[in-house]
Structure formats: C-alpha cells, structure tokens
C-alpha cells in the first residue's frame, strides 16, 4: 500500500498589481503524479541555458578546465538526491550526451500562471534595465522550482540577476543554490586558513579557483574517466549519502525557523578545518616550495580526525584533501 502525504501547494493568483497567496492541501500517494511529474524533496532543477554550457563542457573539457556552470553541476550531483530540468522547446542540449541525459529527469513547466506572473513582474520592475531572457526567465524558473518544492540552479547571468534583485517575495522560500551555499562555509574556513598560512610564509597568496568539492572530484578523476563519472560514483559513497541527509535535516530545521543550525554549521566547518591544520600550534610540520615551473606548497600529513557527527565525515575528507593533496599555485 502506498504511503500518503499532505502537500501544500502555494498558488499566486494575479489580481491587478497584487498577488494573493492561496494555499491548498491535497493528498497524494507515494507514487502520485502532478502534471505528470513526481514531486521530490531534496532535489534541484537546472535551467536549459545552464545545461547547454554543461553539455559543451562535458564534450570538450577532456578533464581540463571547466566552466562555473559545470563546476556547480558536479556539486549538484553530489549534494542533491535528484536533478531535474524544465522540459520545453529550449532543451537543445538533449541527446548530446547519454550520461547527462541519464542523470537528469524532466519536469513540466507548462504552468501558464507562472508565465503570466513572470511577465508582469518583469514589465513592472525590470524591463528597463534587464533582458527578458535573463530576468523574466529567472523569475519564471524560480516560481516553477518553488511549485515543485525543489531548489534552482540558474545560469551564471540569471544567478547574478537573482543575487542583486532578490525577487523572493513571490515565493515561500529562497531556493537558489542552497546546498552549494552551505558548502561555502567549509570553503570559507579553508580559504581563511590558507590566508593565514600565506602570512606565515612571507605574505604569499594561494590561487584558489574552485570550491574544494570540485577540486576533489577533478583531481581524483583517472584519465579513462570523466569528472561526471567520478561524481556519480562519489554520490553513492556512504559518507556522502549521510552528508546529504544532514543537509536535509538542516533545511527542515530552517523551515521551522530554527536558525541555530546555521550557526552550528559554521562552527562545524571552522572546527573541522582547525583540526586538520592547527596553525596556532604550528602543526604544519613541513613545507616544500618548488620554484619551477610555478611555486607550489605541500604539507606533511598530520591530521586529527574527530569522532563527531558521522554525517560530517565527508567534510573531514574534503578538509584533509584541501591541505594534503590539493594542487594550488602561489603568487
């Protein structure tokens, strides 16, 4: 017998220049479909503009440099349970790569109410300064992702628009790149530590181009595999599955306005990094500086791995990699 859940759907009804929030409860079975799509929690939707760039990178990067969009896609494969794309006439990337096609699932965006809302908001607030392709579509995809209760990974241009304008009054939650932003707490702690290390060695600066998660995937990719191959394998690892569950728990707490979890997340990241490399106690045992072809720095391995929450063991692995194996340049 299928389990049943109560799902609240928020519809924003156009009325002159105002939007009235109408919330209705519906019973859906575990395998129920809405607009022919299963509603998933712990999922993210990637827009087609982004996927065009991802498909190009996947074909041409040859395990070399990648775009910001492809880096976020690799992170999404690790951090979310399901990845969707809006199934419409703009899905030009489809069929370019069987592996990408297999990772992504279609989600219907044939909700005309969203087209009307995004058009109205665009004309009212953004038409003079923003293109329709960026602003209107960013708002529309934000509404669609909110309707399906999933996060949204926009293209670089749309992300910049949303970060500046923040039209979040039209949706019930901020859902752009949430889990990637949570991962930034670890990256920020790592980057601050490298800045301190740079001062110790004479005001040198480390060139950090990508998040530690993306570097971890790229540097652990053999020549006969792609970055996506490695990301798909990594997402099945027990520590990664547990970390995704931890992120789900954090999101549930935030929905209940339990803001303490955000402070705890920051503290966990700080402690994990400080246990990996304790600058105050000079537990950086040795350093090797190579002059040619470019300066680089490597640390001897001296790591005190904690026995805290098992859901965070994946972050400890990333922190260890950041200071013992990550390829960085110094300037």
Secondary structure, DSSP 8 states (H G I E B T S, - for coil): ---EEEEEEEEEEEETTEEEEEEEEEEEETT--BTTB---SSEEEE-HHHHHHHHHHHHH-TTS---HHHHHHHHHHHH-SEEEEEESTT-TTTTS-HHHHHHEEEEE---HHHHHHHHHHIIIIITTTS-IIIIIHHHHHHHHHHHTT-EEE--HHHHHHHHHH--GGGSSS--BSHHHHHHHHHHHHHHHHHHHHHHHTTS--EE--S-HHHHHHHHT--TTS-HHHHHHHHTTSHHHHHHHHHHHHHHHHHHTT-THHHHHHHHHHHHHHHHHS-TTTT----EEEE-SSS-EEEE--------S-GGGHHHHHHHHHHHTT---EE-
